[in-house]
Every structure is written in C-alpha cells, then in structure tokens.
Amino acid sequence: MSENQNVKHDDYALEPVPEKDRRGLFSMSMVMLGLTFFAASMWTGGTLGQGFKLWPDLFFVVIFGNLILGIYGAFLGYAASKTNLSTHILARYAFGVKGSKLPSFMLAFTQIGWFGVGLAMFAYPINRFTGIPILPLIIIGGIFMTATVVIGMKAIEWISTIAVPAIIILGTMSVGKAVIDTGGFNQLADIAPSNPLTVAVGVALVVGSFISAGTLTPDFVRFSKDKKTGVSATVIGFSFGNSLMILFGAIGAIATGFADISDVLAAQGLLGAGIALLALNVWTTNDNALYASGLGLANITGLKRKHLTIFAGTIGTIFSVFLYNNFVNWLTFLSVSLPPIGGIIIGDFFLRHKTEYKQPKDHEFKDINWSAIIAWVIAIAVSVISPKSGVLSIAPLNSIIAAAVGYAVIDKAMHKKKATK
C-alpha cells in the first residue's frame, strides 16, 4: 500500500483532509446529528426534567445551554472546515507539538469515558428486555462498535444516516406517550420539579453534557467541503440535535419520575419497541467518541489511528460499568477541564492568527507554548470560582471566554517581552 493510501486509510489523522474526500451539508449534518443524538443527553434531560418545570424554565435552560454549545462549536467548526485539520493538529498551533499532547490526552481520555458510558447504556436496556447478562452484552457491543470505527468516517456516516431518523421516531413516541399519560400538555407543564435545580446548575449540566464533543467538533467537520457547510452542520448538530435529545429525556422524566432513559421507556411500555432504535442511537455516538479518542492518541503517539482505536475501545469496554455509575461526577469534571482547550484554539486561530494558518508542513511549531498552558490553568480557576448564581454563574462559558481572551493577552505579552530583550 502506498504512503498516500496509508494516510487515507487512517482517515488523515495527522494531515489535512484533501478536497476529493470532503463532504456536503447533508452528509456532515448526519454525522453531527449522529454525534448529538445520544441517549446520555436524554439522561441529562431526565435530570433536568426532575429539576425544572417544563415551561418556561426547562425550555430556557435547554435552549440557552445549547446556544452556548452551538456558538462554541461553530467557532471551532469554522477553523476546522477552513484548515481541514483535526482538533489535535489545531491544538499544535496553540499548544505546540509536545504541549498539544496534554489536551489530546485529556480529550482522548474523556471520549474513552463516553464510549464506556454509552456501552452500559446500550447493555442495560437490552438486559432488562431480554434477560441477557450485562457483561457479554458490553463485550459484544464493544467489539462491534470498535470494529465500525476502525473502518473510519465512511462507516460512521452510514450508520448516522440510519440512526438519526430512528431516534427521532423513538423520542417522538416517548413524548407522545408522556403527554397522553399525564392528561395533556398543560397538565405535563404544571408538574412541579421533584429535585429543584438552579438555572446555573441546569445550564452547566446542558453544556457539560456535550462540551467534550463540542471541543472535538473539528475531528468531524474537517471533512466539510467549505466553511459554510462546516458551521451549518455544527449549529444543526448542537442547537437542534442536542436540544431535542435533552427535551425527549426531560419530558419522559417529568411524566414517569425516572431520569434514566431505560427506566422511562420501561415505564411507558416502549422498551421493546425502542430497544433496537436506542441501541443504534448509542452506537452512532459511541463511534464518534471512539473515533475522536483515536485521533487524540494518534497525536500523542504518532501511531496508526486504527490500532489506537482498538486499544481505546478495549479500555472503554473494561471500565464501562464504573463510568455509567459515576455519570454526574463525570459531567462535572468535563464542564471544568475541557472548555478551555477549545477556547485556547479559538483564541489562537481567530485572535492571534486572524484565521490564517500555514499548512502543517510549512509551519514552524513550538515544542511547548507556555502561553496556552498558563491560559488553561487560569481558565480552569475561573470556572471553579464562578459564582453559583447571577449573570456570571455559567462556569463553562466563563472558562471558554477566559481561555480565548487570556491566551491572546498572555501570548502577546510574552512575545513583546522577548522582542524587548
């Protein structure tokens, strides 16, 4: 196999995607919707459904949180569709070649975690419906999902095209049953929350539920044929797709009292009808998570993506049940540590380089850009000390802004200091 064929088979893990392999709006939208149409978002919606009245509180929290995700993803999508580079290669410009290995590790680690959570969410409903033990379901699911990702973006695109309409059907069935069982939409909207949450916590949960995927937007939209396609597909995925999934989960939780989507479907008598659709839905997002983790590990090691994908899939499968049982803590961790990575990439691409990057082969990369590392630490601190209420209470948003602006200011100051020596 020639060198070019090897690069193509590895889905251009460390190279720009060439024009002949770029895709249009429909294909990219299916991939991004396949990413955001995730049962775990329905689970997050279940938690929010127990914390807010349906109207207007819940709708405000969901729309505002996903607006943040959509704008954040759109900036990264623009950078990716202009350069056709993955998150991890973009990170080399901001963090340096060696410095980028740290965010790549963090992002790969979290995506392996999401893969594990998804496997358990795939296995538990099937176990409930069929009685097949959890362990073999997780192992079999892990093998098949990993095999799909080894093939690459073409397989992910194909499965997403099937799964996106399937999950819309399942969610619509669940919402319709919830409205009927509670006596109508007005009655559903009047149900008081059983575990009230503040708006700040609610928005942080929405953002935290998909901030890692938002940070990894370039891994997928780098295949876009142009900037408009990349940005549009990203906005469709996050602003529409993730909002829909959260609302599906929230309405089911309000009607049944259960936050876990498998419990909701069982209570509604839909577990049998929805089991295949739910499994297919989890499969698509797990494929995206594992694909992104393989790209991150490729940036760290320089090894082939497909081999690293098998390694990542194995680790995610082993720790699946543990991750499933610690899901809320996982969201909290993600909401604090990951947004600054994307913020720094945004600051470097838009503020420092004015949207113009040289090709990787022509760019002189630093080993470590300490401006990015310092900005990351500061942004995490900003997230941690964010107030619990008020306008400045959305910690993930604070950290993204702090990272982007902080990086640009620190990097300019450090370059000015060097110039005066």
Legacy VTK file of the C-alpha trace (Angstrom):
# vtk DataFile Version 3.0
C-alpha trace
ASCII
DATASET POLYDATA
POINTS 421 float
0.000 0.000 0.000
1.388 3.436 -0.957
2.022 6.207 1.591
-0.985 8.179 0.296
-3.220 5.140 0.613
-1.984 4.585 4.165
-2.814 8.189 5.086
-6.279 7.874 3.526
-6.979 4.572 5.290
-6.046 6.266 8.571
-8.639 8.986 7.769
-5.955 11.689 7.545
-5.415 11.569 11.308
-2.388 13.874 11.153
-2.961 15.528 7.756
-5.466 17.959 6.187
-8.400 16.211 4.504
-7.910 16.587 0.726
-10.627 18.186 -1.384
-11.631 14.911 -3.072
-12.696 13.397 0.269
-14.700 16.361 1.592
-18.470 16.165 2.047
-21.577 18.331 1.660
-24.117 19.660 4.147
-26.386 16.598 4.262
-23.555 14.167 4.983
-21.943 16.421 7.580
-25.286 17.170 9.244
-25.999 13.448 9.575
-22.615 12.923 11.193
-23.108 15.820 13.629
-26.682 14.776 14.448
-25.450 11.223 14.917
-22.962 12.647 17.387
-25.507 14.684 19.359
-28.395 12.214 19.150
-27.108 10.385 22.194
-29.028 8.534 24.885
-26.777 10.111 27.534
-28.194 13.513 26.563
-31.642 12.074 27.204
-30.341 11.007 30.610
-29.134 14.556 31.253
-32.584 15.704 30.165
-34.056 13.321 32.735
-32.068 15.018 35.493
-33.199 18.435 34.242
-36.806 17.231 33.998
-36.713 16.453 37.708
-35.170 19.867 38.405
-37.382 22.310 36.450
-40.950 22.909 35.391
-41.346 22.143 31.708
-42.430 25.659 30.709
-40.776 28.122 30.626
-37.932 27.135 32.966
-36.777 23.918 31.313
-37.081 25.265 27.786
-34.988 28.319 28.727
-32.241 26.215 30.326
-32.062 23.794 27.384
-32.103 26.474 24.674
-29.598 28.732 26.446
-27.209 25.877 27.226
-27.275 24.562 23.667
-26.913 28.083 22.276
-23.602 28.251 24.137
-22.629 24.858 22.718
-23.714 25.862 19.213
-21.706 29.105 19.182
-18.688 27.399 20.719
-18.849 24.557 18.196
-19.404 26.976 15.297
-16.138 28.807 16.001
-14.262 25.515 16.088
-16.176 24.249 13.061
-15.135 27.300 11.089
-11.473 26.735 11.965
-11.713 23.046 11.066
-13.550 23.496 7.769
-11.086 26.193 6.663
-7.959 24.196 7.560
-9.448 20.663 7.260
-7.463 19.683 10.363
-8.496 17.754 13.472
-8.781 19.257 16.953
-5.432 17.770 17.909
-3.495 19.187 14.961
-5.150 22.575 15.520
-4.002 22.288 19.136
-0.394 22.003 17.912
-0.580 25.594 16.638
-1.739 26.882 20.045
-0.046 24.478 22.494
2.996 23.368 20.495
3.771 19.848 19.300
4.665 18.468 22.727
2.283 20.810 24.533
-0.669 19.551 22.442
-0.190 16.044 23.824
-1.705 17.133 27.161
-5.054 18.356 25.764
-5.039 15.390 23.373
-4.694 13.071 26.351
-7.494 14.842 28.241
-9.827 14.755 25.246
-8.991 11.169 24.329
-9.466 10.105 27.951
-12.889 11.719 28.177
-14.041 10.239 24.876
-12.990 6.781 26.016
-15.095 7.530 29.090
-18.102 8.480 26.966
-17.618 5.286 24.997
-17.802 3.337 28.252
-20.921 5.176 29.416
-22.554 4.536 26.050
-21.767 0.825 26.171
-23.532 0.488 29.509
-26.499 2.484 28.189
-26.549 0.051 25.265
-26.388 -3.030 27.506
-28.765 -2.240 30.394
-31.990 -1.778 28.362
-31.269 -4.935 26.342
-30.648 -6.813 29.590
-33.936 -5.578 31.013
-35.880 -6.617 27.939
-34.175 -9.925 27.095
-32.567 -11.107 30.328
-29.158 -11.498 28.633
-26.404 -10.809 31.219
-24.799 -7.352 31.170
-21.170 -8.464 30.764
-21.491 -10.327 27.435
-23.662 -7.513 26.059
-20.982 -4.946 26.914
-18.227 -7.100 25.421
-20.132 -7.844 22.204
-21.243 -4.228 21.850
-17.695 -3.025 22.435
-16.312 -5.315 19.749
-18.839 -4.326 17.076
-18.668 -0.597 17.817
-14.877 -0.637 17.803
-14.841 -2.527 14.506
-17.002 0.166 12.890
-14.657 2.935 13.996
-11.625 1.088 12.650
-13.206 1.440 9.178
-13.423 5.221 9.643
-15.634 8.176 8.719
-17.476 6.395 5.895
-18.901 3.814 8.310
-19.795 6.498 10.867
-21.613 8.499 8.184
-23.572 5.447 7.005
-24.731 4.405 10.476
-25.630 8.008 11.391
-27.873 8.304 8.319
-29.890 5.331 9.609
-29.829 6.231 13.309
-30.858 9.906 13.131
-34.426 9.330 11.865
-34.688 6.234 14.072
-34.041 8.138 17.301
-36.462 10.904 16.255
-39.133 8.213 15.960
-38.280 6.812 19.406
-38.202 10.228 21.079
-41.471 11.279 19.485
-43.127 8.068 20.670
-41.904 8.695 24.222
-43.043 12.334 24.259
-46.438 11.420 22.824
-46.902 8.755 25.496
-45.857 11.229 28.219
-48.418 13.807 27.071
-51.201 11.202 26.864
-50.372 9.588 30.224
-50.384 12.919 32.078
-53.641 14.098 30.551
-52.292 16.638 28.078
-49.504 19.160 27.604
-50.901 21.678 30.111
-51.030 19.056 32.849
-47.500 17.944 31.976
-46.238 21.523 32.123
-47.830 22.042 35.567
-45.959 19.181 37.253
-43.652 20.571 39.942
-39.973 19.504 39.925
-39.116 16.732 42.390
-35.450 17.776 42.805
-35.273 21.530 42.070
-32.094 22.900 40.456
-30.832 26.444 39.924
-30.619 27.863 36.402
-26.822 27.995 36.694
-26.601 24.299 37.565
-29.071 23.431 34.810
-27.181 25.306 32.102
-23.881 23.859 33.358
-25.365 20.357 33.022
-26.518 21.082 29.470
-23.130 22.475 28.488
-21.212 19.833 30.432
-23.190 17.033 28.800
-21.633 17.772 25.431
-18.758 20.193 25.951
-16.188 17.479 25.241
-17.907 16.665 21.949
-18.097 20.392 21.200
-14.361 20.702 21.735
-13.843 17.822 19.305
-16.038 19.342 16.569
-13.031 19.751 14.224
-12.443 15.985 14.202
-15.638 15.586 12.172
-16.333 18.838 10.323
-12.774 18.884 8.908
-14.388 16.742 6.198
-16.678 19.649 5.163
-16.368 20.893 1.591
-16.392 24.545 2.722
-16.686 26.820 5.773
-20.432 27.382 5.393
-21.040 23.626 5.413
-18.890 23.116 8.499
-20.507 25.876 10.543
-24.052 24.988 9.467
-23.646 21.290 10.272
-22.227 22.170 13.687
-25.084 24.517 14.569
-27.643 21.941 13.402
-25.996 19.245 15.494
-25.721 21.141 18.764
-28.524 23.711 18.711
-31.135 21.343 17.267
-29.879 17.813 17.896
-28.732 18.103 21.489
-31.739 20.259 22.450
-34.103 17.646 21.042
-32.414 14.797 22.918
-32.467 16.653 26.225
-36.123 17.582 25.813
-37.022 13.976 24.948
-35.366 12.821 28.171
-36.764 15.655 30.282
-40.381 15.164 29.211
-40.129 11.434 29.847
-38.702 12.079 33.320
-41.416 14.590 34.189
-44.103 12.108 33.194
-42.616 8.989 34.829
-40.375 10.262 37.626
-37.322 8.438 36.233
-34.158 10.143 34.977
-32.648 7.060 33.293
-33.992 6.712 29.739
-34.207 2.910 30.009
-36.404 3.295 33.110
-38.559 5.842 31.255
-39.061 3.550 28.259
-39.847 0.597 30.521
-42.421 2.629 32.479
-44.030 3.776 29.233
-44.163 0.260 27.809
-41.836 1.301 24.974
-38.714 -0.602 25.923
-39.442 -3.436 23.499
-40.273 -1.169 20.570
-37.422 1.215 21.332
-34.649 -1.229 22.136
-33.240 -1.511 18.605
-33.539 2.221 17.977
-31.893 3.053 21.298
-29.053 0.620 20.625
-28.481 2.077 17.154
-28.503 5.585 18.589
-25.890 4.741 21.208
-23.817 3.042 18.518
-23.508 6.215 16.411
-22.360 8.462 19.243
-20.042 5.821 20.624
-18.467 5.553 17.192
-17.863 9.306 17.186
-16.400 9.228 20.697
-14.053 6.367 19.905
-13.055 7.916 16.573
-12.109 11.151 18.336
-10.144 9.312 21.014
-8.171 7.510 18.293
-7.228 10.842 16.704
-6.114 12.191 20.079
-3.969 9.150 20.790
-2.506 9.381 17.264
-1.355 12.938 18.019
0.237 11.757 21.261
1.983 8.675 19.932
2.276 9.095 16.161
0.939 5.540 15.768
-1.836 4.409 13.416
-5.329 5.568 14.348
-6.919 2.173 13.714
-4.561 0.401 16.137
-5.113 3.051 18.803
-8.863 2.809 18.262
-8.756 -0.877 19.198
-6.778 -0.021 22.345
-9.197 2.783 23.323
-12.236 0.587 22.678
-10.806 -2.104 24.931
-10.207 0.332 27.810
-13.669 1.882 27.468
-15.264 -1.544 27.471
-13.414 -2.647 30.630
-14.445 0.430 32.643
-17.948 0.760 31.177
-19.996 -0.070 34.290
-17.874 2.133 36.575
-18.314 5.140 34.283
-22.039 4.515 33.977
-22.429 4.574 37.766
-20.498 7.839 38.131
-22.128 9.797 35.331
-22.979 13.053 37.166
-19.447 13.346 38.583
-18.143 12.769 35.057
-20.214 15.693 33.751
-18.863 17.969 36.484
-15.299 17.028 35.586
-15.884 17.670 31.897
-17.541 21.048 32.435
-14.477 22.340 34.311
-11.482 20.937 32.442
-12.361 20.755 28.742
-13.928 24.070 27.611
-10.631 25.986 27.967
-8.975 23.733 25.360
-11.401 24.847 22.667
-11.251 28.409 23.957
-7.476 28.478 23.520
-7.733 27.070 19.980
-10.319 29.777 19.200
-8.063 32.463 20.688
-5.077 31.269 18.666
-6.918 30.880 15.345
-9.164 33.957 15.440
-7.331 36.457 17.660
-3.644 35.652 17.213
-3.533 34.353 13.618
-6.597 36.186 12.231
-7.993 32.897 10.795
-4.865 32.241 8.693
-2.791 29.132 9.442
0.051 27.867 7.296
-0.150 24.223 6.261
1.299 21.941 8.984
4.262 21.010 6.752
5.135 24.699 6.327
4.528 25.885 9.907
7.319 26.124 12.489
5.684 24.639 15.587
6.954 25.285 19.080
7.633 22.337 21.344
5.536 23.839 24.160
3.685 27.133 24.068
3.533 28.123 27.717
1.026 30.893 26.959
-1.562 28.181 26.241
-0.701 26.136 29.332
-0.946 29.192 31.599
-4.228 30.283 29.989
-5.630 26.779 30.511
-4.802 26.846 34.231
-6.293 30.327 34.625
-9.471 29.334 32.764
-9.984 26.264 34.963
-9.564 28.503 38.026
-12.135 30.930 36.601
-14.557 28.041 36.162
-14.028 26.824 39.729
-14.534 30.258 41.335
-17.530 31.225 39.199
-20.469 32.363 41.351
-23.374 29.998 41.972
-25.999 32.494 40.793
-26.337 35.579 38.643
-25.184 36.573 35.152
-21.668 35.181 35.651
-22.757 31.836 37.048
-22.320 29.719 33.878
-18.896 28.287 34.655
-18.208 26.557 31.298
-18.942 29.767 29.386
-16.713 31.743 31.738
-13.856 29.331 31.181
-14.183 29.414 27.375
-14.057 33.230 27.297
-11.261 33.373 29.864
-9.221 30.861 27.867
-9.652 32.604 24.497
-9.011 36.140 25.736
-6.449 35.116 28.354
-4.411 33.173 25.819
-4.359 36.046 23.323
-3.292 38.553 26.010
-0.656 36.302 27.616
0.822 35.242 24.281
1.063 38.834 23.074
2.720 39.886 26.334
5.241 37.044 26.156
6.123 37.850 22.539
6.517 41.533 23.432
8.797 40.618 26.330
11.009 38.504 24.055
11.145 41.282 21.474
12.473 43.795 24.035
15.320 41.552 25.172
LINES 1 422
421 0 1 2 3 4 5 6 7 8 9 10 11 12 13 14 15 16 17 18 19 20 21 22 23 24 25 26 27 28 29 30 31 32 33 34 35 36 37 38 39 40 41 42 43 44 45 46 47 48 49 50 51 52 53 54 55 56 57 58 59 60 61 62 63 64 65 66 67 68 69 70 71 72 73 74 75 76 77 78 79 80 81 82 83 84 85 86 87 88 89 90 91 92 93 94 95 96 97 98 99 100 101 102 103 104 105 106 107 108 109 110 111 112 113 114 115 116 117 118 119 120 121 122 123 124 125 126 127 128 129 130 131 132 133 134 135 136 137 138 139 140 141 142 143 144 145 146 147 148 149 150 151 152 153 154 155 156 157 158 159 160 161 162 163 164 165 166 167 168 169 170 171 172 173 174 175 176 177 178 179 180 181 182 183 184 185 186 187 188 189 190 191 192 193 194 195 196 197 198 199 200 201 202 203 204 205 206 207 208 209 210 211 212 213 214 215 216 217 218 219 220 221 222 223 224 225 226 227 228 229 230 231 232 233 234 235 236 237 238 239 240 241 242 243 244 245 246 247 248 249 250 251 252 253 254 255 256 257 258 259 260 261 262 263 264 265 266 267 268 269 270 271 272 273 274 275 276 277 278 279 280 281 282 283 284 285 286 287 288 289 290 291 292 293 294 295 296 297 298 299 300 301 302 303 304 305 306 307 308 309 310 311 312 313 314 315 316 317 318 319 320 321 322 323 324 325 326 327 328 329 330 331 332 333 334 335 336 337 338 339 340 341 342 343 344 345 346 347 348 349 350 351 352 353 354 355 356 357 358 359 360 361 362 363 364 365 366 367 368 369 370 371 372 373 374 375 376 377 378 379 380 381 382 383 384 385 386 387 388 389 390 391 392 393 394 395 396 397 398 399 400 401 402 403 404 405 406 407 408 409 410 411 412 413 414 415 416 417 418 419 420
